[in-house]
Amino acid sequence: MGKFLGRILRILAWIAPTYQFRASVYKKCGVKIGKGIYMGFLVIIDGEYPEYIEIQDWASIGPGVKIMAHSGGSPYHQHHKIFHEGPKKVVIGKGAWIATGAIVLPGVTIGEGAIIAAGSVVSKDIPPFTLFAGNPARMIQKLEPQKD
């Protein structure tokens, strides 16, 4: 898909009226998206490397969340070879919940059933069934799944 068409689709996804439509548009852009995903308004997913992002079944992505697969640095830093970090895979695990305004940085795996609190910045892997909050995100508590 061309960059221009990809940008148009991402803009459409940001403002789409239903979460199912937002998820399907991001899927067309190259993001690996499972079934039953909830995706809030104004979610920003890395437009340069969407194929590096995987959102597994039943995950919930709150409004204003940013998910990045790369950090390229400014043109100045790139020109002087001061900083360059290539793309890294990001995985949002099955049933994970990322609350409003959180930022997920490159190379992070968020485990199954984990919760990321609103406004958190996730820079390291998150174990399954844990609650993380803050900048940088730190573990607040372990979550105990209930048996049926």
SETORSE-813200 format. One line per 4 residues: number of its first residue (from 1); their letters; for each residue z, x negated, y of N, C-alpha, C. Coordinates in Angstrom, 1 decimal. Layout:
<vexmars>
NUM = a = Z X Y Z X Y Z X Y  ...
</vexmars>
This chain:
<vexmars>
1 = mgkf = 0.0 -0.8 -1.2 0.0 0.0 0.0 0.0 -0.9 1.2  -0.8 -0.5 2.2 -0.8 -1.3 3.5 0.4 -1.2 4.3  0.6 -2.2 5.2 1.8 -2.2 6.0 1.9 -1.0 6.9  0.7 -0.6 7.5 0.7 0.5 8.4 1.1 1.8 7.7
5 = lgri = 0.5 2.0 6.6 0.8 3.3 5.8 2.2 3.3 5.4  2.7 2.1 5.0 4.1 2.0 4.6 5.1 2.3 5.7  4.8 1.9 6.9 5.6 2.2 8.1 5.6 3.7 8.4  4.4 4.3 8.3 4.3 5.7 8.6 5.1 6.5 7.6
9 = lril = 5.0 6.1 6.3 5.8 6.8 5.3 7.3 6.6 5.5  7.8 5.4 5.9 9.2 5.2 6.1 9.7 6.0 7.3  8.9 6.1 8.4 9.3 7.0 9.5 9.4 8.4 9.0  8.5 8.8 8.2 8.5 10.2 7.7 9.8 10.4 6.9
13 = awia = 10.1 9.4 6.1 11.3 9.5 5.2 12.6 9.6 6.1  12.7 8.8 7.2 13.9 8.9 8.0 14.2 10.3 8.5  13.1 11.0 8.8 13.4 12.3 9.5 13.0 13.5 8.6  12.7 13.3 7.3 12.4 14.3 6.4 13.5 15.4 6.3
17 = ptyq = 13.1 16.6 6.2 14.2 17.7 6.2 15.0 17.8 4.9  14.5 17.3 3.8 15.3 17.4 2.6 15.5 16.0 1.9  16.6 15.8 1.3 16.9 14.5 0.7 16.0 14.2 -0.5  15.5 15.2 -1.2 14.6 15.0 -2.3 13.3 14.4 -1.8
21 = fras = 12.8 14.9 -0.7 11.6 14.4 -0.1 11.8 13.0 0.4  12.9 12.7 1.0 13.2 11.3 1.5 13.1 10.3 0.3  13.8 10.7 -0.8 13.8 9.8 -2.0 12.3 9.6 -2.5  11.6 10.7 -2.6 10.2 10.6 -3.1 9.3 9.8 -2.2
25 = vykk = 9.5 9.8 -0.9 8.7 9.0 0.0 9.0 7.5 -0.2  10.3 7.2 -0.3 10.7 5.8 -0.6 10.2 5.3 -1.9  10.1 6.2 -2.9 9.6 5.8 -4.2 8.1 5.4 -4.0  7.4 6.2 -3.2 6.0 5.9 -3.0 5.8 4.5 -2.3
29 = cgvk = 6.8 4.1 -1.5 6.8 2.9 -0.8 7.1 1.7 -1.7  7.6 1.9 -2.9 7.8 0.9 -3.9 9.2 0.7 -4.3  10.2 1.5 -3.7 11.6 1.4 -4.2 11.7 2.0 -5.5  12.5 1.4 -6.4 12.7 2.0 -7.8 13.8 3.0 -7.6
33 = igkg = 13.5 4.2 -7.8 14.5 5.3 -7.6 14.6 6.2 -8.8  15.9 6.4 -9.3 16.2 7.2 -10.5 16.2 8.7 -10.1  16.7 9.4 -11.1 16.8 10.9 -10.9 18.1 11.3 -10.2  18.0 12.5 -9.5 19.2 13.1 -8.9 19.8 12.3 -7.8
37 = iymg = 19.0 11.5 -7.1 19.4 10.7 -5.9 19.7 11.6 -4.7  20.8 11.4 -4.0 20.9 12.0 -2.7 20.7 10.8 -1.6  19.9 11.1 -0.6 19.6 10.1 0.4 19.7 10.8 1.8  20.7 10.4 2.6 20.9 11.1 3.9 19.8 10.7 4.9
41 = flvi = 20.0 11.3 6.1 19.1 11.0 7.2 19.2 9.6 7.7  18.1 9.1 8.2 18.1 7.8 8.9 18.5 6.6 8.0  18.3 6.7 6.7 18.5 5.6 5.8 17.4 4.6 6.0  17.8 3.3 6.1 16.8 2.2 6.3 16.8 1.4 5.1
45 = idge = 15.6 1.3 4.5 15.5 0.4 3.3 14.4 -0.6 3.6  14.7 -1.9 3.3 13.9 -3.0 3.6 12.4 -2.7 3.5  11.7 -2.7 4.6 10.2 -2.4 4.5 9.3 -3.5 4.1  9.8 -4.8 4.1 9.0 -5.9 3.7 9.0 -6.1 2.2
49 = ypey = 10.1 -5.8 1.6 10.3 -6.0 0.1 10.9 -4.8 -0.6  10.3 -3.6 -0.5 10.9 -2.4 -1.1 11.0 -2.6 -2.6  10.1 -3.3 -3.2 10.0 -3.5 -4.7 11.3 -4.2 -5.2  12.0 -4.9 -4.3 13.2 -5.6 -4.7 14.5 -4.7 -4.8
53 = ieiq = 14.3 -3.4 -4.4 15.4 -2.5 -4.3 15.4 -1.5 -5.4  16.5 -1.3 -6.1 16.6 -0.3 -7.2 17.8 0.6 -7.0  17.6 1.9 -7.0 18.6 2.9 -6.8 18.7 3.7 -8.1  19.7 3.6 -8.9 19.8 4.2 -10.2 20.2 5.7 -10.1
57 = dwas = 20.1 6.4 -11.2 20.4 7.8 -11.3 21.7 8.2 -10.6  21.6 9.3 -10.0 22.8 10.1 -9.4 23.5 9.3 -8.3  22.9 8.3 -7.8 23.5 7.5 -6.7 23.4 8.4 -5.4  24.3 8.2 -4.5 24.4 8.9 -3.2 24.4 7.9 -2.1
61 = igpg = 23.4 8.0 -1.2 23.2 7.1 -0.1 23.4 7.9 1.2  24.5 7.7 1.9 24.9 8.4 3.1 24.0 8.2 4.3  24.1 9.0 5.3 23.2 8.9 6.5 23.5 7.5 7.2  22.4 6.9 7.7 22.5 5.7 8.5 22.7 4.4 7.7
65 = vkim = 22.7 4.5 6.4 22.9 3.3 5.5 21.7 2.4 5.7  21.9 1.1 5.6 20.9 0.1 5.7 21.0 -0.8 4.4  19.8 -0.9 3.7 19.8 -1.7 2.5 18.7 -2.7 2.7  19.1 -4.0 2.7 18.2 -5.1 2.9 18.0 -6.0 1.7
69 = ahsg = 16.7 -6.4 1.5 16.4 -7.3 0.4 16.1 -8.7 0.8  16.0 -8.9 2.2 15.7 -10.2 2.7 16.4 -10.4 4.0  16.5 -11.7 4.4 17.0 -12.1 5.7 16.1 -13.3 6.2  15.2 -13.0 7.0 14.2 -14.1 7.3 14.5 -15.0 8.5
73 = gspy = 15.6 -14.6 9.2 15.9 -15.4 10.4 14.9 -15.2 11.5  15.2 -15.7 12.7 14.3 -15.5 13.8 13.0 -16.4 13.7  12.0 -16.1 14.4 10.8 -17.0 14.4 11.2 -18.4 14.8  12.1 -18.6 15.7 12.5 -19.9 16.2 13.1 -20.7 15.0
77 = hqhh = 14.0 -20.0 14.3 14.7 -20.7 13.1 13.7 -21.0 12.0  12.8 -20.0 11.8 11.7 -20.3 10.8 10.8 -21.4 11.1  10.4 -21.5 12.4 9.5 -22.6 12.9 10.2 -23.9 12.7  11.5 -24.0 13.0 12.2 -25.3 12.9 12.8 -25.5 11.5
81 = kifh = 12.5 -24.6 10.6 13.0 -24.7 9.2 14.5 -24.8 9.1  15.2 -24.1 10.0 16.6 -24.1 10.1 17.2 -23.1 9.1  16.5 -22.0 9.0 17.1 -20.9 8.1 15.9 -20.2 7.5  16.0 -20.0 6.2 15.0 -19.1 5.5 15.7 -18.7 4.2
85 = egpk = 15.7 -17.4 4.0 16.2 -16.9 2.7 15.2 -15.9 2.2  14.7 -16.2 1.0 13.7 -15.3 0.4 14.3 -14.0 0.0  13.5 -13.1 -0.5 14.0 -11.8 -0.9 14.9 -11.9 -2.2  15.9 -11.1 -2.3 16.7 -11.0 -3.4 16.9 -9.6 -3.9
89 = kvvi = 17.0 -9.3 -5.2 17.1 -8.0 -5.7 18.4 -7.3 -5.3  18.3 -6.0 -5.0 19.5 -5.2 -4.7 19.5 -4.1 -5.7  20.6 -3.8 -6.3 20.8 -2.8 -7.3 21.9 -1.9 -6.9  21.6 -0.6 -6.7 22.7 0.4 -6.5 22.9 1.1 -7.8
93 = gkga = 24.0 1.0 -8.4 24.3 1.4 -9.8 24.4 3.0 -9.9  24.3 3.4 -11.2 24.3 4.8 -11.5 25.6 5.5 -10.9  25.4 6.6 -10.2 26.5 7.3 -9.6 27.3 6.7 -8.5  26.8 5.5 -8.0 27.5 4.9 -6.9 27.3 5.7 -5.6
97 = wiat = 28.3 5.6 -4.7 28.3 6.3 -3.5 28.4 5.3 -2.3  27.4 5.3 -1.5 27.5 4.4 -0.3 27.6 5.4 0.9  28.7 5.3 1.6 29.0 6.2 2.7 28.3 5.8 4.0  28.4 6.7 4.9 27.7 6.7 6.2 27.8 5.3 6.9
101 = gaiv = 26.6 4.8 7.3 26.6 3.6 8.1 26.9 2.3 7.4  27.0 2.2 6.1 27.3 1.0 5.4 26.0 0.1 5.4  26.2 -1.2 5.3 25.1 -2.1 5.2 25.2 -2.9 3.9  24.1 -2.9 3.2 24.1 -3.6 1.9 23.1 -4.8 2.1
105 = lpgv = 23.6 -6.0 1.9 22.8 -7.2 2.2 22.1 -7.7 0.9  21.1 -8.6 1.1 20.3 -9.1 -0.1 21.1 -9.7 -1.2  20.6 -9.4 -2.4 21.2 -10.0 -3.6 22.5 -9.3 -4.2  22.8 -8.2 -3.7 24.0 -7.4 -4.1 23.7 -6.4 -5.2
109 = tige = 24.6 -6.4 -6.1 24.6 -5.3 -7.1 25.9 -4.5 -7.0  25.7 -3.2 -6.8 26.8 -2.3 -6.7 27.0 -1.6 -8.0  28.1 -1.7 -8.6 28.3 -1.2 -10.0 28.3 0.3 -10.1  28.2 0.7 -11.3 28.3 2.2 -11.7 29.5 2.8 -11.1
113 = gaii = 29.4 4.0 -10.5 30.5 4.8 -10.0 31.3 4.1 -8.9  30.8 3.0 -8.3 31.6 2.4 -7.2 31.4 3.2 -5.9  32.3 3.1 -5.0 32.3 3.7 -3.7 32.4 2.7 -2.6  31.5 2.7 -1.7 31.5 1.9 -0.5 31.8 2.7 0.7
117 = aags = 32.9 2.4 1.4 33.4 3.2 2.5 32.4 3.1 3.7  32.5 4.1 4.6 31.7 4.2 5.8 31.8 2.9 6.6  30.7 2.4 7.1 30.7 1.3 8.0 30.9 0.0 7.3  31.1 -0.1 6.0 31.3 -1.4 5.3 30.1 -2.3 5.3
121 = vvsk = 30.3 -3.6 5.2 29.2 -4.5 5.1 29.4 -5.2 3.7  28.4 -5.0 2.8 28.6 -5.5 1.4 27.7 -6.7 1.3  28.4 -7.8 1.1 27.7 -9.1 1.0 27.8 -9.7 -0.4  28.7 -9.2 -1.3 28.9 -9.7 -2.6 28.8 -8.5 -3.6
125 = dipp = 28.6 -8.8 -4.9 28.6 -7.8 -5.9 29.9 -7.0 -6.0  29.7 -5.7 -6.3 30.8 -4.7 -6.4 30.9 -4.3 -7.8  32.1 -4.5 -8.4 32.3 -4.1 -9.8 32.2 -2.6 -10.0  32.0 -2.1 -11.2 31.9 -0.7 -11.5 33.3 0.0 -11.2
129 = ftlf = 33.2 1.2 -10.8 34.4 2.1 -10.6 35.5 1.4 -9.7  35.1 1.0 -8.5 36.0 0.4 -7.5 35.6 1.0 -6.2  36.6 1.0 -5.3 36.4 1.4 -3.9 36.5 0.2 -3.0  35.5 -0.1 -2.2 35.4 -1.2 -1.3 35.3 -0.7 0.1
133 = agnp = 35.9 -1.4 1.1 35.8 -1.0 2.5 35.9 -2.2 3.3  35.4 -2.2 4.6 35.6 -3.2 5.6 34.4 -4.1 5.8  34.6 -5.1 6.7 33.6 -6.1 7.0 34.2 -7.4 7.0  34.0 -8.2 6.0 33.2 -7.9 4.8 33.9 -7.0 3.9
137 = armi = 33.2 -6.3 3.0 33.8 -5.3 2.1 34.8 -5.9 1.2  36.0 -5.3 1.1 37.0 -5.8 0.1 37.5 -4.7 -0.7  37.9 -5.0 -1.9 38.4 -4.0 -2.8 39.7 -3.3 -2.3  39.6 -2.0 -2.3 40.8 -1.2 -1.9 41.6 -0.7 -3.1
141 = qkle = 40.8 -0.2 -4.1 41.4 0.2 -5.4 40.4 0.4 -6.5  41.0 0.3 -7.7 40.1 0.6 -8.9 40.1 2.1 -9.0  39.0 2.7 -9.5 38.9 4.1 -9.7 38.9 4.4 -11.2  39.6 5.4 -11.6 39.8 5.7 -13.0 38.9 7.0 -13.3
145 = pqkd = 37.8 6.8 -14.1 37.0 8.0 -14.4 37.8 8.9 -15.3  37.7 10.2 -15.1 38.4 11.2 -15.9 37.6 11.5 -17.2  38.2 11.6 -18.3 37.6 11.9 -19.6 37.4 13.4 -19.6  36.3 13.9 -20.1 36.0 15.3 -20.2 36.7 15.9 -21.4
</vexmars>
